[in-house]
Amino acid sequence: MEFPNLDNSSFVASHLDKGIGEDKDDLLFRRRRRVIFTDAAGNGLHSMHLDYDDEFLNHNNEEDASSDHDNRNRNCFDFDEEVGGSNLLVTTATELQYVYSALSCISVSMLGCCNGLLLCMFLYDPQLYLVNPATRQSKKLPEVPTEYLIDDLYYFCDVYGFGFDSSTHQHKVVNGVVYRTNTRDDDEGGVQFNVYTLETNSWRQIHEYVFPYHIFPCRNKGTLLNGNLHWLGTRVGEDDNHHSSLLIVSLVLTQDQEEVREIPLPREIDSSRTLRSKLGVFREWLCVTFEGDYGKATPTFNEFWVMKEYGVGESWTKMRVSIPYWNLSHSGFWTKSHDLMVFEEELIMYNFNDHSFRNLCVREIGKVGSVETYWESIVSLK
């Protein structure tokens, strides 16, 4: 399919504004919602389309389900005993080989998704890439202009994010460089943010100082919601094990308001759990799940938290799941009745009304790794 108007900014904007939906009669503006994921080893990008109206939940080929079910890799928690083969949903996915033809069989990390574009990084290649799966375009970003030594502070880790500035209609890639001192009693340091703008193909620094926050290095992927990026972190100079210092670091992407704000975590989460927490989005709410002890054979959690009113600490609400877990996230996809959740390395269509669920099996794919959901777009990467 050809996209003759990719360089027409007004047409692209109209496509973004009007095209969210699945109107099969509107071929010009129709945008499909797709789920994209890697396998458990982080290899390959695979894309699949699921219907919003629950239609695919009503179809189940038991013969295919049984075959795919028997060939899947076994997970540490045996969902089979819970649901049985007849309750499997079977679908197919397409591998996006054109994205990384020169880097085939190389592990890929998805670091963000916005307006149909993916921010990716490949193993053994420190550069960042933007990818549009719908138009099959990809772009290697210029190197980040990073200073690895500031005064007495030393480079500690990088964090990333990807979003859209609606005030300027610009797509922004964020690189946060976390600095610390070389002592364990770390009461200095912080994070310095660099921003790449797709429309100008250039990097710049947000303010010429270090923001006084430490972002957890194992949580380097920013969570996009309400036009802002979010990471779990702590205030510099406060004890990381003290609950009051643990928070969500929010970066506002609006051009004239580029600043860092704080969002509180649920008071009920103690420090030991916070350090094992994961930040994400559940439907349209910020979400905090937990990670269990990988050394234990039995999952340890059956709850997570969602922020029903953005930025309001009192709106944190506890939600429960009927499947114990040690690693849980929301894929970004949901229907009228079900949410596509990632339990450990399994895709599960979960009904939060009655807590029933169905396994979603992708043909020729065993366990899954990173999972994102995006709306197809014609945003150009040229």
Wavefront OBJ file of the C-alpha trace (Angstrom):
o trace
v 0.000 0.000 0.000
v 1.341 3.427 -0.955
v 1.197 6.484 1.313
v 1.455 9.476 -1.064
v 0.681 12.106 1.558
v 3.295 11.259 4.194
v 4.935 14.670 3.834
v 1.639 16.563 3.996
v 1.599 17.648 7.642
v -2.059 18.725 7.622
v -3.166 15.384 6.201
v -1.082 13.473 8.753
v -2.542 15.609 11.554
v -6.068 14.929 10.302
v -5.287 11.230 10.172
v -4.103 11.311 13.790
v -7.066 13.381 14.999
v -9.860 11.602 13.159
v -8.549 8.141 12.553
v -8.733 6.522 15.982
v -11.265 3.780 15.450
v -12.006 0.696 13.448
v -14.547 1.930 10.904
v -14.188 -0.648 8.152
v -15.986 1.619 5.670
v -13.533 4.513 6.041
v -10.444 3.272 4.221
v -8.796 6.692 4.098
v -8.773 7.476 7.806
v -9.083 4.028 9.333
v -6.410 3.224 11.894
v -6.162 -0.228 13.359
v -5.040 -0.883 16.890
v -2.260 -3.461 16.935
v -0.362 -5.329 19.616
v 3.405 -5.570 19.109
v 5.710 -7.772 21.151
v 9.039 -9.576 21.341
v 9.540 -13.193 22.289
v 10.742 -14.017 25.797
v 14.380 -13.672 24.737
v 13.704 -10.193 23.342
v 14.246 -11.400 19.779
v 12.155 -10.125 16.883
v 9.252 -7.694 16.667
v 5.891 -9.358 16.074
v 2.630 -7.537 15.355
v -0.980 -8.740 15.553
v -4.447 -7.224 15.199
v -7.205 -7.988 17.705
v -10.796 -6.776 17.394
v -12.055 -4.160 19.808
v -15.625 -5.489 19.800
v -14.792 -8.845 21.461
v -15.587 -10.709 18.239
v -12.377 -12.739 18.358
v -13.249 -13.905 21.884
v -16.225 -15.794 20.451
v -14.082 -17.897 18.124
v -11.982 -20.784 19.318
v -10.578 -23.578 17.185
v -10.087 -26.320 19.757
v -7.931 -28.431 17.439
v -5.549 -25.528 16.778
v -5.654 -24.532 20.412
v -4.697 -27.999 21.578
v -1.791 -28.215 19.123
v -0.411 -24.787 19.972
v -1.007 -25.363 23.647
v 1.004 -28.600 23.662
v 3.925 -26.981 21.836
v 4.220 -23.909 24.003
v 7.054 -23.462 26.439
v 5.942 -24.158 29.977
v 5.765 -21.288 32.410
v 6.739 -21.388 36.091
v 3.049 -20.945 36.952
v 0.937 -23.576 35.225
v -2.072 -21.806 33.754
v -3.068 -25.092 32.090
v -4.445 -26.466 35.335
v -6.600 -23.367 35.667
v -8.121 -23.035 32.212
v -7.570 -26.191 30.202
v -6.798 -26.406 26.486
v -10.390 -25.776 25.388
v -10.246 -22.274 26.842
v -7.310 -21.157 24.732
v -7.601 -18.404 22.151
v -5.313 -18.855 19.156
v -4.123 -16.065 16.880
v -1.292 -15.300 14.479
v 1.284 -12.526 14.313
v 3.542 -11.072 11.632
v 7.256 -10.636 12.235
v 8.443 -7.157 11.246
v 11.705 -8.228 9.661
v 12.098 -5.065 7.592
v 12.682 -3.053 10.753
v 15.993 -4.656 11.549
v 17.135 -6.529 8.439
v 20.733 -5.563 9.176
v 20.316 -6.613 12.798
v 18.449 -9.903 12.416
v 18.519 -12.321 15.349
v 19.542 -9.449 17.623
v 17.656 -8.734 20.826
v 15.503 -5.606 20.693
v 14.190 -3.387 23.492
v 11.000 -1.372 22.997
v 11.484 1.851 24.937
v 8.298 3.699 24.067
v 5.327 4.020 21.735
v 3.409 7.096 20.574
v 1.221 7.954 17.552
v 2.018 4.669 15.836
v 5.789 5.092 16.228
v 8.065 2.838 18.284
v 11.279 3.800 20.041
v 13.702 0.869 19.929
v 17.231 -0.069 20.845
v 19.066 -3.171 19.647
v 21.600 -5.275 21.501
v 25.221 -4.377 20.674
v 24.023 -1.154 19.003
v 23.879 1.846 21.371
v 21.903 3.978 18.924
v 18.191 4.680 19.222
v 15.760 3.921 16.389
v 12.273 5.155 15.577
v 10.082 2.730 13.656
v 6.708 3.106 11.954
v 5.388 -0.452 11.451
v 2.485 0.749 9.268
v 4.626 2.565 6.675
v 7.682 0.308 7.134
v 9.910 3.305 7.733
v 12.674 3.348 10.316
v 15.106 6.058 11.364
v 18.411 5.880 13.217
v 18.619 8.833 15.591
v 21.732 11.007 15.962
v 23.930 10.229 18.940
v 22.884 11.711 22.260
v 25.203 14.612 23.246
v 25.955 13.241 26.706
v 28.499 14.495 29.233
v 29.590 11.521 31.297
v 31.223 13.556 34.049
v 29.711 16.612 35.718
v 31.760 18.130 38.529
v 32.193 15.279 41.018
v 29.285 13.255 39.639
v 29.681 10.133 37.563
v 27.499 8.523 34.913
v 25.273 5.823 36.423
v 22.670 4.801 33.826
v 20.365 5.995 31.031
v 16.583 6.143 31.021
v 14.380 6.733 27.989
v 10.930 7.826 26.950
v 8.917 8.839 23.896
v 5.956 11.183 23.624
v 4.207 13.970 21.737
v 4.047 17.695 22.468
v 0.523 18.705 21.454
v 1.356 22.412 21.815
v 3.936 22.278 19.024
v 2.809 19.065 17.265
v 6.270 17.573 17.718
v 7.358 14.044 18.610
v 9.961 13.945 21.366
v 12.423 11.241 22.394
v 13.767 11.712 25.915
v 17.101 10.477 27.219
v 17.649 10.887 30.936
v 21.222 10.516 32.164
v 21.359 9.569 35.835
v 24.433 10.731 37.775
v 25.614 9.633 41.199
v 28.677 10.024 43.367
v 31.102 7.145 43.755
v 30.092 6.525 47.366
v 27.391 4.239 48.724
v 26.061 7.015 50.954
v 24.711 8.826 47.924
v 23.216 12.197 48.852
v 24.129 13.931 45.606
v 23.580 13.410 41.903
v 20.398 13.500 39.895
v 19.136 13.206 36.337
v 19.770 15.401 33.304
v 17.263 15.241 30.457
v 18.064 15.507 26.742
v 15.266 15.795 24.187
v 15.343 14.771 20.530
v 12.686 16.349 18.305
v 11.771 14.261 15.267
v 10.576 17.238 13.242
v 13.918 19.082 13.614
v 16.132 15.971 13.803
v 18.134 17.453 16.664
v 18.918 16.994 20.357
v 18.874 19.665 23.036
v 19.135 19.734 26.811
v 16.235 20.587 29.133
v 17.708 23.293 31.335
v 21.387 23.322 32.146
v 21.243 21.610 35.491
v 20.657 18.210 37.046
v 17.204 17.506 38.483
v 17.521 16.141 42.051
v 16.082 12.676 41.480
v 17.480 9.177 41.188
v 15.560 6.980 38.770
v 15.661 3.232 39.339
v 18.095 1.822 36.733
v 16.069 -1.342 36.166
v 13.038 0.815 35.258
v 14.594 2.745 32.393
v 11.517 2.800 30.145
v 9.341 5.867 30.674
v 5.575 5.433 30.975
v 3.590 7.807 28.738
v 0.247 9.142 29.971
v -1.553 12.487 29.582
v 1.299 13.769 27.430
v 3.856 13.289 30.226
v 6.556 10.680 30.840
v 6.902 8.877 34.169
v 9.550 6.844 35.995
v 9.864 5.408 39.503
v 12.550 7.095 41.564
v 13.605 8.824 44.759
v 14.581 12.305 45.828
v 18.313 12.910 46.071
v 19.536 13.211 49.640
v 16.822 11.034 51.142
v 17.018 7.404 52.195
v 15.918 5.159 49.323
v 14.361 2.810 51.890
v 12.222 5.560 53.419
v 8.735 5.652 51.914
v 8.477 9.448 51.810
v 11.331 9.668 49.295
v 9.857 7.087 46.915
v 7.748 8.628 44.175
v 6.895 8.899 40.500
v 9.100 11.334 38.581
v 7.003 12.996 35.860
v 8.491 14.944 32.940
v 6.125 17.419 31.272
v 6.760 17.482 27.515
v 4.963 20.729 26.653
v 7.521 23.122 25.123
v 6.899 26.103 27.411
v 6.470 23.925 30.511
v 9.230 21.339 30.209
v 9.739 20.558 33.850
v 9.835 17.718 36.347
v 6.959 17.126 38.752
v 6.344 14.636 41.540
v 3.439 12.193 41.773
v 2.974 10.284 45.048
v 2.803 6.515 45.321
v 0.123 4.721 47.381
v 0.838 5.130 51.083
v 0.067 1.454 51.626
v 3.092 0.341 49.592
v 6.023 -0.187 51.929
v 9.616 0.498 50.871
v 10.489 -3.157 50.298
v 7.681 -3.473 47.773
v 8.377 -0.121 46.147
v 11.890 -1.167 45.214
v 10.321 -4.162 43.448
v 7.544 -2.147 41.819
v 6.833 -1.608 38.128
v 5.155 1.460 36.700
v 2.796 1.180 33.762
v -0.610 2.149 32.424
v -3.829 0.242 33.061
v -6.318 1.409 30.437
v -6.059 5.191 31.003
v -4.657 5.198 34.543
v -1.177 5.054 36.000
v -0.596 1.595 37.399
v 1.841 0.064 39.903
v 2.419 -3.692 39.949
v 4.986 -5.719 41.864
v 7.750 -8.173 41.079
v 8.144 -11.269 43.198
v 11.233 -13.198 44.145
v 12.424 -15.009 41.023
v 14.060 -17.599 43.263
v 10.684 -18.762 44.556
v 8.601 -21.305 42.674
v 5.266 -19.796 43.723
v 3.984 -16.359 42.616
v 3.501 -13.992 45.515
v 1.071 -11.194 44.549
v -2.609 -10.960 43.628
v -3.102 -7.195 43.676
v -1.942 -3.974 42.030
v -2.766 -0.263 42.208
v -4.276 2.213 39.734
v -4.498 6.018 40.019
v -8.113 6.821 39.115
v -7.538 10.617 39.060
v -4.267 11.664 37.480
v -1.843 13.278 39.912
v -4.110 12.858 42.954
v -2.508 10.618 45.569
v -5.807 9.912 47.323
v -7.209 8.356 44.137
v -4.932 5.295 44.224
v -7.218 2.245 44.162
v -6.300 -1.374 44.812
v -7.313 -3.952 42.198
v -7.136 -7.713 42.536
v -6.520 -10.570 40.131
v -7.454 -14.213 40.576
v -4.091 -15.406 39.235
v -1.157 -15.061 41.658
v 1.800 -13.451 39.892
v 5.422 -12.436 40.275
v 5.455 -10.254 37.153
v 2.396 -8.495 35.753
v 1.764 -5.714 33.243
v -1.027 -4.364 31.065
v -0.426 -4.622 27.317
v -2.270 -1.400 26.509
v -5.023 -3.342 24.725
v -8.516 -3.884 26.068
v -11.972 -4.649 24.707
v -15.449 -3.968 26.046
v -15.155 -6.868 28.470
v -11.509 -7.979 28.690
v -8.015 -6.578 29.222
v -4.965 -8.139 27.585
v -2.604 -8.681 30.509
v 0.901 -10.125 30.565
v 1.201 -12.607 33.428
v 4.845 -13.597 33.669
v 5.464 -14.363 29.969
v 1.913 -15.375 29.036
v -0.765 -13.315 27.261
v -4.064 -13.489 29.142
v -7.435 -11.971 28.225
v -8.714 -11.083 31.693
v -12.258 -10.075 32.683
v -12.115 -7.789 35.730
v -15.892 -8.003 36.206
v -16.026 -11.695 37.085
v -12.252 -12.456 37.211
v -12.459 -15.093 34.501
v -9.666 -15.305 31.951
v -8.536 -16.990 28.755
v -5.024 -17.717 27.550
v -4.084 -16.081 24.238
v -1.668 -18.249 22.272
v 0.233 -16.847 19.277
v 1.102 -19.471 16.676
v 4.818 -20.335 16.462
v 5.552 -18.089 19.449
v 6.136 -19.479 22.909
v 6.556 -17.078 25.761
v 6.498 -13.326 25.150
v 8.756 -10.533 26.390
v 7.956 -6.834 25.991
v 4.422 -5.994 24.843
v 3.063 -2.667 23.537
v -0.119 -1.527 21.800
v -0.193 1.146 19.102
v -2.593 2.760 16.662
v -1.404 2.624 13.069
v -0.391 6.017 11.695
v 1.255 7.564 8.649
v 3.633 9.837 10.566
v 6.742 10.153 8.394
v 10.242 9.375 9.660
v 12.023 10.983 6.707
l 1 2 3 4 5 6 7 8 9 10 11 12 13 14 15 16 17 18 19 20 21 22 23 24 25 26 27 28 29 30 31 32 33 34 35 36 37 38 39 40 41 42 43 44 45 46 47 48 49 50 51 52 53 54 55 56 57 58 59 60 61 62 63 64 65 66 67 68 69 70 71 72 73 74 75 76 77 78 79 80 81 82 83 84 85 86 87 88 89 90 91 92 93 94 95 96 97 98 99 100 101 102 103 104 105 106 107 108 109 110 111 112 113 114 115 116 117 118 119 120 121 122 123 124 125 126 127 128 129 130 131 132 133 134 135 136 137 138 139 140 141 142 143 144 145 146 147 148 149 150 151 152 153 154 155 156 157 158 159 160 161 162 163 164 165 166 167 168 169 170 171 172 173 174 175 176 177 178 179 180 181 182 183 184 185 186 187 188 189 190 191 192 193 194 195 196 197 198 199 200 201 202 203 204 205 206 207 208 209 210 211 212 213 214 215 216 217 218 219 220 221 222 223 224 225 226 227 228 229 230 231 232 233 234 235 236 237 238 239 240 241 242 243 244 245 246 247 248 249 250 251 252 253 254 255 256 257 258 259 260 261 262 263 264 265 266 267 268 269 270 271 272 273 274 275 276 277 278 279 280 281 282 283 284 285 286 287 288 289 290 291 292 293 294 295 296 297 298 299 300 301 302 303 304 305 306 307 308 309 310 311 312 313 314 315 316 317 318 319 320 321 322 323 324 325 326 327 328 329 330 331 332 333 334 335 336 337 338 339 340 341 342 343 344 345 346 347 348 349 350 351 352 353 354 355 356 357 358 359 360 361 362 363 364 365 366 367 368 369 370 371 372 373 374 375 376 377 378 379 380 381 382
